Amino acid sequence: MSDALTRPASAGTSAPPKPNAVVAVLALAGIVVSLMQTLVIPIVPELPTLLNASASNTAWAVTATLLAAAVATPVVGRLGDMIGKRRMLMVSIVLLVSGSVVCALADSLVPMIIGRALQGLAAAVVPLGISIMRDALPAERLAGSTALMSASLGVGGALGLPAAAFIADKWDWHILFWTSAALGAVAFVLVLLIVPESEVRTGGRFDLVGSLGLSAGLVSLLLAVSKGGDWGWTSGTTLGLGAGAVVILGAWGWWELRAKQPLVDLRTTAKPQVLFTNLASVALGFSMFAMSLVLPQLLQLPSQTGYGLGKSMLTVGLVLAPQGLVMMVMSAASAKVTQAKGPKVTLMIGALIVASGYALNIVLMSEVWHLILVSCIIGAGVGFTYGALPALIMGAVDPSQTGAANSLNTLMRSLGTSFASALAGVILAQMTTDFGGHALPSENGFKVVMAIGAGAALLAFLVACFIPRRQAPAQTAAETDEQPEAVTAKA
């Protein structure tokens, strides 16, 4: 199948009367989901006091979101293909609003964890939105629209951090979650009124065994990766979870290859274009998290260390905010390159830009403007790569599998982020300097993490080289209707 983005002939829906409105609403929904992940960052250090719990226990407020998102993304994507992408998009937004309300009412740890888990279940909004675009938008609008939708995760995160820091600094912290609930409610109403439902459905029976197996394997893996630093990497719990993940995911793969209607079509994911795109996504997810970890710490560490800049969380948000705007602008440039040269070239360009940003950060990290420049360069690369990934996936899978395939690709990026968090945590915990009797990450530790981030981006570039070359564009729906004999002959 071509990697050219064309609207499928089998869509059975006419072009929406206001495609600009559809794109804007779906992008807004993606931004709201990314805001949900960002809102909690300014209050993480204060959660033990706010919730009257230990720091190790309050960390579950972050871990619960990660685990819920990993489980929900492939399952909801598959359900979207089966019973309706718009329907599952709205269900996801309802879960986001519900989780936000629970957190807004919480004053103790358990309801906070429950609310954050419910919020994490909304993580499939972006891949669902991209899949809706494929079914609903005219072919000429698809590349730019999917690039914007894919970049909305980064845009929302970058713009949400200064807003969250400002709210947390000026008002009660519960306002953060009431804000998230309000934005989610607005997104739900707009989706209900403007976004059309796709007629592209697979139907059939849901693979319950496959969903349970994948969920158990992912939870075991991510718990081992995200909590290994606290439990000890050689502890029985960590090693047991890691071994369990290998066994469970192996059994899950065996089941999926034999299921008549699998949760994930592993034969499709083994296609070179899908396989290498997903592998590149893992490397990119790994690379991009390094910036999110390093830059805020550099900005907030005391200036007396000689490399910290001693800034507030609000300043951190303002420094990183331009990155979101750059992502948005570069998503449009990404679409133009994709239309001219193909998404493979776009992905490779983006990976090189990300690598160059990290390389520059190794030598420019002593001034605020240095970090603004670096974050914008990396953001430009992210805008390119995030736009190319869904184009590559949709160019290789059947329209009826778009939701599941895009969701799996999103999951691959999340796994890369989780691995990066674990490795960076180990490096920064080992490479420390003494500051007033406290061990702080050293300057060389940050440089090592940035070098690894650059290396991961270069790895994504190398993996992208193995993606098959761009093929001739597939026929449009109009051509299929006008020349049935030609289509049959080619088939």
C-alpha positions in Angstrom: 0.0 0.0 0.0 1.2 3.5 -0.8 2.4 5.8 1.9 0.6 8.6 0.1 -2.2 10.0 2.2 -5.4 9.6 0.3 -8.9 9.3 1.6 -10.1 5.7 1.3 -12.6 4.9 -1.3 -14.6 2.8 1.1 -15.1 5.6 3.6 -18.7 6.0 2.6 -18.8 9.6 3.9 -18.9 12.9 2.0 -16.4 15.6 2.8 -17.5 17.6 5.8 -18.9 21.0 5.0 -16.4 22.7 7.4 -13.1 20.8 7.4 -11.4 23.7 9.1 -13.8 23.4 12.1 -13.3 19.6 12.3 -9.5 20.0 12.3 -9.7 22.7 14.9 -11.9 20.7 17.3 -9.9 17.6 17.0 -6.6 19.5 17.6 -8.3 21.2 20.6 -9.2 17.7 22.0 -5.6 16.6 21.6 -4.3 19.7 23.4 -6.7 19.2 26.2 -5.4 15.7 26.7 -1.8 16.9 26.8 -2.7 19.6 29.2 -4.0 16.9 31.5 -0.6 15.3 31.6 1.1 18.7 32.3 -1.2 20.2 34.9 0.2 18.1 37.7 3.9 18.9 37.1 4.0 22.1 39.2 2.5 20.5 42.3 4.4 17.1 42.2 7.0 18.3 44.8 4.1 19.4 47.1 1.9 16.4 46.7 3.2 14.7 49.9 2.1 17.7 52.0 -1.2 18.3 50.0 -2.3 14.7 50.2 -0.8 13.8 53.6 1.2 10.9 52.2 4.8 9.9 51.6 6.7 11.0 48.5 7.0 7.4 47.3 3.2 6.9 47.5 2.3 10.2 45.9 4.4 9.2 42.9 1.6 6.9 42.1 -0.4 9.9 41.0 1.9 10.1 38.0 2.5 6.4 37.6 -1.3 5.6 37.5 -1.7 7.9 34.5 1.2 6.3 32.7 -0.2 2.8 33.3 -3.8 3.7 32.4 -2.7 5.4 29.2 -0.6 2.4 28.1 -3.6 0.0 28.6 -6.2 2.3 27.1 -4.5 3.4 24.0 -4.4 0.2 22.0 -7.7 -1.1 23.4 -9.7 2.1 22.6 -8.1 2.4 19.2 -9.3 -1.1 18.3 -12.8 -0.3 19.7 -12.8 2.8 17.6 -12.2 0.8 14.4 -15.0 -1.6 15.5 -17.8 0.5 16.7 -17.0 4.1 15.7 -14.0 6.4 16.2 -16.0 9.5 17.1 -18.0 7.4 19.7 -14.8 6.2 21.4 -13.3 9.7 21.2 -16.3 11.1 23.1 -16.0 8.2 25.7 -12.4 9.1 26.2 -13.2 12.8 26.8 -15.9 11.8 29.3 -13.3 9.7 31.2 -10.9 12.7 31.1 -13.6 15.0 32.5 -14.6 12.5 35.2 -11.0 12.0 36.3 -10.5 15.7 36.5 -13.5 16.2 38.7 -12.4 13.3 41.0 -9.0 15.0 41.3 -10.6 18.4 41.9 -12.5 17.0 44.8 -9.6 15.0 46.2 -7.8 15.8 49.5 -6.2 12.4 50.0 -4.1 10.0 48.0 -6.6 7.3 46.9 -9.1 9.5 45.1 -6.2 11.4 43.5 -4.8 8.1 42.1 -8.2 7.1 40.9 -8.8 10.4 39.2 -5.4 10.4 37.5 -6.0 6.8 36.3 -9.3 8.0 34.7 -7.5 10.9 33.1 -4.9 8.5 31.7 -7.7 6.4 30.0 -8.2 9.4 27.7 -4.8 9.0 26.1 -6.2 7.6 22.8 -7.8 10.9 21.9 -4.9 11.9 19.5 -4.7 8.6 17.5 -8.5 8.5 17.3 -8.5 12.1 16.0 -5.9 11.3 13.4 -8.0 8.3 12.3 -11.2 10.4 12.1 -9.3 12.8 9.9 -8.3 10.0 7.5 -11.9 9.0 7.1 -13.5 12.5 7.0 -11.2 15.0 5.4 -10.5 15.6 1.7 -7.2 14.1 0.6 -5.5 17.4 0.0 -6.2 18.4 3.6 -5.0 15.2 5.3 -1.3 15.6 5.5 -1.4 19.0 7.2 -4.3 18.2 9.5 -2.8 14.9 10.8 0.6 16.7 11.4 -1.2 19.3 13.4 -3.2 16.7 15.4 -0.1 14.7 16.1 1.8 17.7 17.2 -1.0 18.8 19.6 0.5 16.6 22.3 3.7 18.6 22.3 1.9 21.9 21.8 -0.5 21.4 24.8 2.3 20.2 27.0 4.5 23.2 26.2 1.7 25.8 26.5 0.1 24.1 29.5 3.2 24.2 31.8 3.4 28.0 32.3 -0.4 28.2 32.7 -0.4 25.4 35.3 2.5 26.9 37.2 0.7 30.3 37.3 -2.5 28.8 38.5 -0.8 26.7 41.2 1.2 29.7 42.3 -1.8 32.1 42.6 -4.8 29.9 43.5 -5.7 26.6 45.3 -4.3 23.6 43.5 -7.7 22.1 42.9 -8.3 24.8 40.3 -5.9 23.0 38.1 -8.2 20.0 37.8 -11.4 22.1 37.6 -9.8 23.8 34.6 -9.0 20.5 33.0 -12.6 19.4 33.5 -14.0 22.6 32.0 -11.8 22.3 28.9 -12.7 18.7 28.5 -16.4 19.6 28.7 -15.9 22.2 26.0 -14.1 19.7 23.8 -16.9 17.1 24.3 -19.6 19.6 23.2 -17.6 20.7 20.2 -16.9 17.1 19.1 -20.6 16.3 19.5 -21.7 19.3 17.3 -19.0 19.4 14.7 -17.0 16.1 14.2 -18.7 13.6 11.9 -18.8 9.8 12.6 -16.9 7.7 10.2 -18.7 4.8 8.4 -15.4 2.8 8.2 -16.0 0.0 10.6 -14.5 -3.5 11.0 -17.3 -4.9 13.2 -16.8 -8.3 14.6 -16.0 -9.5 18.1 -13.7 -7.7 20.5 -10.6 -9.7 21.4 -11.0 -9.7 25.2 -8.3 -12.3 25.9 -5.9 -10.2 23.7 -6.7 -7.0 25.5 -6.3 -8.5 29.0 -3.0 -10.1 27.9 -1.6 -6.9 26.5 -2.7 -4.9 29.5 -1.1 -7.3 31.9 2.1 -7.4 29.9 2.3 -3.6 29.6 1.5 -2.9 33.2 4.2 -5.4 34.4 6.8 -3.9 32.0 6.0 -0.3 32.8 5.9 -0.9 36.6 9.3 -2.5 36.4 10.7 0.4 34.3 9.0 3.3 36.2 9.4 2.0 39.7 12.7 0.1 39.4 14.7 3.0 40.7 12.6 3.1 43.9 12.5 -0.6 44.4 16.0 -1.4 43.2 16.9 -2.6 39.8 18.0 -6.0 41.1 15.2 -6.4 43.6 12.9 -9.4 43.4 9.9 -7.3 42.6 11.5 -5.5 39.7 13.1 -8.6 38.2 9.9 -10.6 38.7 7.8 -8.0 36.9 10.3 -7.8 34.1 10.4 -11.5 33.6 6.6 -11.7 33.9 6.2 -9.0 31.2 8.4 -11.1 28.8 6.4 -14.2 29.4 3.0 -12.5 29.2 3.8 -10.6 26.1 5.2 -13.7 24.5 2.0 -15.6 25.2 0.0 -12.6 24.0 1.8 -12.6 20.7 1.2 -16.3 20.3 -2.5 -15.7 20.9 -2.8 -12.7 18.6 -1.3 -14.7 15.7 -4.0 -17.3 16.0 -7.0 -15.2 16.9 -9.5 -14.7 14.1 -10.1 -11.0 15.0 -7.0 -10.0 17.0 -6.7 -6.8 19.1 -3.5 -6.0 17.2 -2.9 -7.5 13.7 0.8 -8.6 14.2 1.1 -9.5 10.6 0.3 -5.9 9.6 2.7 -4.5 12.2 5.4 -6.8 10.7 5.2 -4.9 7.4 8.5 -3.1 6.9 6.8 0.4 6.8 4.9 -0.2 10.0 7.6 -2.1 11.8 10.4 0.4 11.2 8.1 3.4 11.8 7.2 2.0 15.2 10.8 1.3 16.0 11.7 4.8 15.1 8.9 6.0 17.3 10.4 4.2 20.3 13.7 5.9 19.7 12.1 9.3 19.2 10.0 8.9 22.4 13.2 8.1 24.2 15.0 11.1 22.7 12.3 13.7 23.3 11.8 12.9 27.0 15.4 13.8 27.7 14.7 17.5 27.0 11.6 17.4 29.3 13.8 16.1 32.1 17.0 18.1 31.7 15.8 21.6 30.8 13.5 22.1 33.8 16.2 20.9 36.2 18.8 23.1 34.7 16.6 26.1 35.1 15.5 25.3 38.7 18.8 24.2 40.3 20.5 26.9 42.4 22.8 29.2 40.6 25.4 28.6 43.2 26.0 25.2 41.6 27.7 26.9 38.7 25.4 25.5 36.1 21.9 25.8 37.5 20.0 29.0 36.7 17.9 29.3 39.9 14.6 30.1 38.2 11.0 29.4 39.3 8.6 26.8 37.9 6.7 29.7 36.2 9.9 30.7 34.5 10.5 27.1 33.4 7.1 27.1 31.8 7.7 30.4 30.0 11.0 29.2 28.7 9.5 26.0 27.3 6.3 27.7 25.9 7.8 28.9 22.6 8.6 25.3 21.8 4.9 24.6 21.5 4.4 27.4 19.1 7.4 26.2 17.0 5.9 22.7 16.9 2.6 24.1 15.6 4.4 26.1 12.9 6.7 23.2 11.9 3.8 20.8 11.6 2.6 22.8 8.6 6.1 22.7 7.1 6.2 19.0 7.9 3.1 18.5 5.8 4.5 20.3 2.8 7.7 18.2 2.9 5.6 15.1 3.2 3.5 16.0 0.2 6.6 16.8 -1.9 9.1 14.1 -0.7 7.1 11.6 1.3 6.8 11.1 5.1 10.0 9.0 5.3 12.1 12.0 4.3 10.2 14.2 6.7 10.8 11.8 9.6 14.6 11.6 8.8 14.8 15.4 8.6 13.0 15.8 12.0 15.3 13.2 13.6 18.4 15.1 12.5 17.0 18.4 13.8 16.3 16.8 17.2 19.8 15.4 17.3 21.4 18.7 16.4 19.4 20.4 19.2 20.7 18.1 21.8 24.2 18.4 20.5 23.9 22.2 20.7 22.6 21.9 24.3 25.8 20.2 25.4 27.7 23.3 24.7 25.0 25.9 25.3 23.4 25.5 28.7 24.6 28.4 30.8 22.0 31.1 29.9 18.2 31.2 29.8 18.3 32.2 26.1 20.5 29.1 25.4 17.7 26.8 26.7 15.0 28.7 24.8 17.0 28.3 21.6 17.7 24.6 22.2 14.0 23.9 23.1 12.8 25.6 20.0 15.3 23.6 17.8 14.2 20.3 19.4 10.6 21.4 19.1 11.0 22.0 15.4 12.3 18.5 15.0 9.5 17.1 17.0 7.0 19.0 14.8 8.5 17.3 11.8 8.6 13.8 13.2 5.2 13.9 14.8 3.7 14.9 11.5 5.5 12.1 9.6 4.7 9.2 11.9 0.9 9.0 11.3 1.4 9.5 7.6 3.7 6.5 7.4 1.4 4.4 9.5 -1.8 5.3 7.5 0.0 4.7 4.3 0.6 1.1 5.2 -2.6 -0.1 6.8 -6.1 -0.7 5.7 -8.6 2.2 6.6 -10.5 -0.2 8.8 -7.3 -0.7 10.9 -6.4 3.0 11.2 -7.4 3.5 14.8 -5.6 0.4 16.1 -2.5 1.1 14.1 -2.2 4.8 15.1 -2.9 3.9 18.8 -0.1 1.3 18.7 2.3 3.9 17.3 1.4 6.3 20.0 2.0 3.5 22.5 5.5 2.9 21.0 6.4 6.6 21.7 5.1 6.3 25.2 7.3 3.2 25.8 10.3 5.1 24.6 9.5 7.9 27.0 9.2 5.4 29.9 12.6 3.8 29.1 14.2 7.3 28.8 12.8 8.3 32.2 14.3 5.2 33.8 17.7 5.5 32.2 18.0 9.2 32.8 17.0 8.7 36.4 19.8 6.2 36.9 22.4 8.4 35.2 21.4 11.5 37.2 21.3 9.5 40.5 24.8 8.2 39.9 26.5 11.3 38.5 26.0 13.8 41.3 27.7 16.7 43.0 27.5 17.7 46.7 25.7 21.0 47.4 25.4 21.9 51.0 25.2 18.3 52.1 22.7 17.4 49.4 23.5 15.3 46.3 22.4 17.1 43.1 22.7 15.9 39.5 26.1 17.1 38.2 26.7 19.1 35.0 28.3 16.2 33.4 25.3 14.0 34.2 23.1 16.4 32.3 25.5 16.4 29.4 25.5 12.6 29.3 21.7 12.5 29.2 21.7 15.1 26.4 24.3 13.0 24.5 22.1 10.0 24.9 19.1 12.0 23.6 21.1 13.0 20.5 22.1 9.4 20.0 18.5 8.2 20.3 17.5 10.7 17.6 20.3 9.5 15.4 19.1 5.9 15.9 15.6 7.0 14.8 17.2 8.5 11.7 19.1 5.2 10.9 15.9 3.1 11.5 14.0 5.4 9.2 16.5 4.6 6.5 15.0 1.1 6.3 11.5 2.3 5.7 10.5 1.4 2.1 10.8 4.1 -0.4 7.7 6.1 -1.4 5.5 4.3 -3.9 3.2 5.8 -6.5 0.2 7.5 -5.1 -2.9 5.2 -4.6 -6.0 6.0 -6.6 -8.5 8.4 -5.2 -12.1 7.5 -4.6 -13.2 9.4 -7.7 -10.7 7.5 -9.9 -11.9 4.2 -8.4 -15.5 5.0 -9.3 -14.6 6.1 -12.8 -12.3 3.3 -13.8 -13.4 0.1 -12.2 -11.9 -2.1 -14.9 -8.5 -0.5 -14.5 -8.6 -0.9 -10.8 -9.5 -4.6 -11.1 -6.7 -5.1 -13.6 -4.2 -3.5 -11.3 -5.4 -5.5 -8.4 
